[in-house]
Amino acid sequence: MSYTPELRERMHQDDTLARLRYLSDSPAEPPASANASDGPAPTEDHPDADPTPPAVPPTDGDEPARTDDRADQVDERSAPPTSTVGDISDQVPSKLREQMLQDSVFTRLSWADDVQPLEAAAPGDETEAADDRRPANSPDAAHITDLVAAHDKTWDSSAAGLPPGALPESTKSLSAAVIDAMDPDIRRILEYQGAAEYIAANKTDRPWLEPAAEASEPVQRIFTAIDQGNGHAHIRHGPMGDDQMYADRVARLEDPAQTDPSKRALSIDGLNENKQHYCAKESSRIHDVEAFVAVFAGAVKHPDVRQALALPWAEDREPRPVAIPIADLLGEDGHEACSGYRLAGSEARRVRKEWVKARAEGRDLTDTPEPEAERIPTFEGGMIIVRFAGNAAAKRYEIITLFPKPLAES
C-alpha cells in the first residue's frame, strides 16, 4: 500500500497529531511506492421584525452514517484519528479510508478495529437517494454539491462574524493551545464530527436543524456554524418545514422560529416572546439545505458583504443591505431552490391585521375576512438580499438574515 511522500511525512511527523496521540507508537516508516505521486444598496422593506438573538442559546452537543462521498474532496493530507480521541475514522475521505483499512501501518495501530471497509454503492444508487430528498423544484444537484465542496475548503467562521466551528466531545480535554495549533485539515475533519454531534443533540429543541441531520458533512459543518451565530436566515428563510409554514407566516404572522404551536398560532415571536411577530408582504426561503449553505457561504465571500462585515463596529450603526443575483450564488437555475408567498388582495395588510387581532383576542372569526397568500410564481432573475446587525458582545457585525426576492421586487 502506498501514500504520497507528503502524506506519510505529515502522518508521522505532525506535532498536532503526536499531541493528540493519533499515531502513537507508530511502526517504522515503510518505503514509499515508486508510483507514489507528489503532490448601491437595496432599500426594500425588511420582511422580518427587529432582529434579536435566539431565545434558546446554542450549545455544543452521534453522527449519522455518511450518505455520499462528498467529503472525498477534503484534502488527503488529513491524517486518520484513532479511538484514543473518539472514533473519527468515518470522517476520513472514503478512498483514503479504504487504503488505511488495508494498510498494516494502521491496522497494527488498531486504527481500524471493528471497522469494516465501505462497500461500493451500486451505480446510480446515491444519486437516486439524493434526488429523492430534494424538492420537486431543485437546481442542478451536482452543481450545488460542487459549490458546497468548494466553500467547505475555504470556510472560515470568523470571516462570517461567527464563533469557531463546533468540535466533538472527544476533544474537550485538549488545551486551547493544541486546538489553535491544529492542522486546518485535521480541524475540518473534527468539525465534521462536532457538527453531527451538535445537530443530533439540538435538533429537537431547534427544529430548523433537522433538514441538515442527513446532509453531507460539509453542509452540516457550515449549517452548524450559522446556527451558533445570532442570525435567523436559516430559521425563517431556510429549509425547515414545508412551504405552507411560510404561507402561514405571511398570511397569519405565524413565526417559523416559534417552536410552541399554541404561541405560534397567537403570532408570538419565536426569538423574542415579548413581542408579536411581524412579516412584511412576502415570505420567502431557500428550501434546499445544500443550496442554502451554498448561498450563505457564497455571500460571505462577496466583496460587498466582506466590506460590510469588516466595518468598525458602532453601537448606533448598521451596514446597508447588499443585493446579490441568485444566479451568481447558485448558477442559472439556482432560483429553483427558492420559494415563497405574498399577501393577496388590495387591502391585504389591513385584512391581516384585523384577523390576527381578532384571533389573539379569542373572538369569533366567522364574519372576519381571512387573510390570503398567493405563491410567488418564480424567482428567476431575482436577488438574495443580505442584511446585517451588530453583535455588541463581540463588537463586530454579522449577517442577521438573508432571503430571496423575486425579480419584480428586487
N, C-alpha and C positions, 0 to 999 in steps of 0.2 A: 504494500500500500504506500502511496506517495502523496506528499503535500508539497506545495511550493516552499522553497527555502525561507522565504519571508514569513510564511505561516508557521513553520516549525520553530523558527527563531523566536517569534513572538509568543508562541505557546509555552516555550520552556524558559524564556528569559524575562518576560514581562513582570515587572516588580509588583504591579497591582494583582496579577494572577497569583504570584507567590504569596502575597499577604493574605489573599482570600483562600489559599490552600487548594486552588483548583487543580494544580498539577503537583501536589506534594509527593515526595519520594518517587519522582519520575525515573524510569529506567534510562539507560544510556540512549543517546540520540541515534537512531538508525540512519544510515546514509540516504540522502535524497535520491530518488529515481532519476535516471538520465533523461527521462522525458518530462520532468517537472519543469513548469514554466515560471519565469519571473513576472513577476508581475508588477376749473372753478366749481365750487361745491354745490350739491343739490339743496333745495330748500323745501321739499315736500313735507307734509305732516308726518310727525313721528307716529307709527302705528301703535306704540305702547305707551303706558303711563310712565311716570317718573321711574327711572331705573334704580333698583335697590339690590343690595347683596342678597343671596339666597337665604331663606328663613332657616333652612337646615344646612349647617356648615358641612362641607365635605370632610370626610375622614378616610385615611388610608386603610384599606382593608386587606377559587381554585380555577384554575384556568381551564376552559373547555378545550377539547381536542381540536387541533388545527384542521380547518376545512379546506385549505388550499396551500399552494406553495408560494404565496406572495412574499413570504419572508425570505425566500431564496435570494431576493435581491439585496439582502443585507450583506455587507462586505465580508468575504470569507476569511478575513484576518481575525474575526471574532473567535475567541477560544472557548472550549466547552466547559461550562460549570459542572461541578460534581455534587454528589449528595451531601457533601460537608457543609454547603450553604443552601441546601434545598435542591430539589430535583428540577433543574433548569434545562435538562438535556433536550426536552422537546422544543426549546426555544431556539436551538441552533438550526440554521438553514438545513432543510431536509437532505439535500445532496451531500453536504458536508457531514451531516449526522450519520448517514448511511456508511460513509467512508470510515468514520470513527468507530462504528459498531463492528467493523470488520478488521480493525487495526489493533494489533497486540499492544501498541503503545498505550491505548486507552482501556482495552479490556483487562490488561494486567493491573490497571489502576482501579478496577471495578467501577469505572465510569458508567458502563452500560449494564450494570446488574439489573436483572428483571426488566430490562427494556428490550423490546423486540424491534427488529428493523421495520421501517414503514413499508407497507405494501403499496405497490403502484396502483393508482386508480385506473379503472377501465377507461378507454378513450371516450371523452365526452362527458363522463360522469360528473366531474367537478363543475364544468360549465353549466350543465343542466341544473345542478343543485343550486348554483349561484343565481341563475336566471329565475328559478322558482321563488327565490326570496325577494326578487325585485318587483316594484310596482309595474303595472301594465305599461305605463308611460315611463320609459327609462332611457337615459343616454347610453351610448356605446359602453358596455361593461368593461371591456378590455382597456379602453382608453382611460376610463376613470381609475381603474386599478393601477395603470401605469403612472397616472398623475399622483396618486397617493403614495406609491412606492418612491417616486422622486422626492416628494415633500418629506417623507419619512427620513430619508438620508440626510436632509439638511435641517430638520425640525429643531428649533431651539425655543423652549418655552419662554425664556427670558425675553426673546425678541418680540414676543406677543404680549409682554407685560404680565405673564402668568408665572405661578410658582414652579419650582423644579418638578420634573416628572415623578410620578409615584414609583417607589421601589418596593419589592416584595418583602414580606415579613422576615424572610431568611436573612436579610441584610441589616436588620435593625441594630444588631450589635456592632456593626462596623463604625469606626470613627469618622467624623466629618472629613478628616484629612485623607483617609483612604478613599472615601467616596469622591472627593474633589479631584483626586489624582487618577481616578479610574479611566481607563482607555475608553474613548467615546463609543467604540463598537460594543464593548462589554456593557457599558452603561445602557445602551439602547436595548440590548437583549434583556437586561434586568428590568428595564421599564416595560417591556412587553409583558413579563410575568406580573410586575407590580400593577399594571393597568387591568389585567384579567382579574387579579385578586380584588382590586378596588371595585370593579363593576359587579362582580359576584357578591361582594359584601354589601353594596349600597343600592342595587337596582330595585329592591322592594320599596325602600323609602324614597328613592329618587327614580321614578319610573321612566324618566327620559333617558336613562342609561340602558334600558332594556334593548333598544334596537342595536346597540353595539355588543351585546352579550355573545353573539355568534359571529361577529365580524372578524376580519383579519387582524393580525397583531398590530400592524401599522395604524389601522383605523382605531383600534382600542387605545393604543398609546396616545394618539393625538386627541381623541374624544375625551379621554380621562383628563388630560391636561386642561382642556377647555372647561370641564366641569369643576375644576378646582379654582377657577377664577370667579369673578363677580358677575360675569356676563350672563345673559339669558337667551342668546341666539339659539342655542341647542335645545332650549326648553320650549320657547314659544314659536320658533321658526324652523324647527328641526324635524327629525324623522319619527318622533314619538306618536303613536296612535294612528288613526285614520283621518281622512280629510274632513269627516263630519265634525270632529273635535274642533277644527279650525273654522268651519262654518258656524258652529255654535259660539265660537269666540267673538266673531264679528257681529253676529245677529243678536246674541243674548248676553254678551260680555262675560262668558264663562271662560275663566283663565285656565289654559292647559297646565300651568305651573301649580295650580291648586290641587293638591292630592286628596283632599276631603270632598267627596261628591256633594254632600249637603251644602258645604260652603261654596263650592263651585257653582251650584245652582242658584245661590244668592249673590253671585258676582263678586264674592270676596277675593281680593287679590291674593295669589299664591305666594308671592315674595314679600308682601307687606300686608299682613292681615288687619292693619289699622285703617285700610282704605278700600274703596270699591275699585275693582279692576276696570280699566278703560282700554278700548281699542278704537282706532280711527275707522275709516270707512272700508278698509281692506285688511284681511288677514292672510298672509302668505307664508310659505315654508319650502324648504328643500326636503323632500320626502324620502330620499335615499341616504342612508347613513354614510356610505362611502363618498357620495357626491358632496354631502355636507362637509365632511372633513377636507375634501379637495378644495372646496370653496374657501373655508376658513383659513387653511394653511396657505392657499394661494393668495388670499387677500393680505395676509401678514407680510408677504413678500412684495406686495405692490408698492412702488415708490411713494405714492401719496399717503398710503396707510403708514408706512415706515416713518415718514416725516411727521405725521400726526402723533404717533406713539413716542417719538423721540423729543417732542416739545417739552421744555421745562415745566414741571408741574406747578400749577397755581390753583388755589382753592376756589377762586371765582371765575375760572375759565375752562372751557372745554374745546377741543379741536372741532373744526367744522366737519360735517359728514363727507364721506367720499363715495362716489358712484363708479362702479367698475362693470363693464359689459359682462353679462353672464357667459357669453361665448369666449371671452378672454380667460375665464377661470375654468370652464368645463368643456370647451370645444363647441363646434357648430350646433350640435343637438343637445347641448347641456341644459337648455330650457325645459327639456322633457323631464328633468328631475325636480322641477318646480311646480307647485300647485297652490291654489288659493281661492278665496271667495271675497266678494264685495257686497256691501249693503245694496238692496234693490228698492227702487221707488224714489220719487222726488222728495218725499218727506221722511226718508228712511231714518235719519238720526233722531228726529222728534218722536217717531213711532217707537223706535228702540228705547229711547229714554223713558217714555211713559210706560211701556210694557215692563221694563226692568224694574222701575219704581213700584208698579202695582204688584209685581210678583214678590218683591222684597217685603212689601207691607202685608202680604198674605191676602190680598184682595181677590175677588172672583175675576178671572181673566176672560170669561165668556164673551163679553162685549168689548174687550180691549184688542185692537188690531195687533196681530203678532208680527214682529219684525221678520223680514225675509232676507236671505242671502243668495246670490247667484254665483255660479262658478266662473272664475276668470278663465276665458277660453284658451289663452295661450300666453306664454312668457317669452316667446320668440322675439329677439331684438331687445329684450329687457335688460335691466341692470340689477346688480347686487349693491344695495345701499349699506354702507358700513358706518356705524355711529360709535362714539367714544364717550367715556366717562372717566373721571379721576378716581384713583384709589388713594384715599387720604392716608391710610396706614403705610402704604409703600411709597407714597409721594411720586406717583407715576400715573400714566394714562394706560387704559386697556380698551379692548373692543367690548362695548357693553351689549351690542346687538348687531346683527346683520340679517338682511332679508331680501328676497327677490321682489322687484317691481316690474309690472308689465310695461311694455313699450309706451302705451298711451299715457302712463302715469309716471314715467321715469324723469 
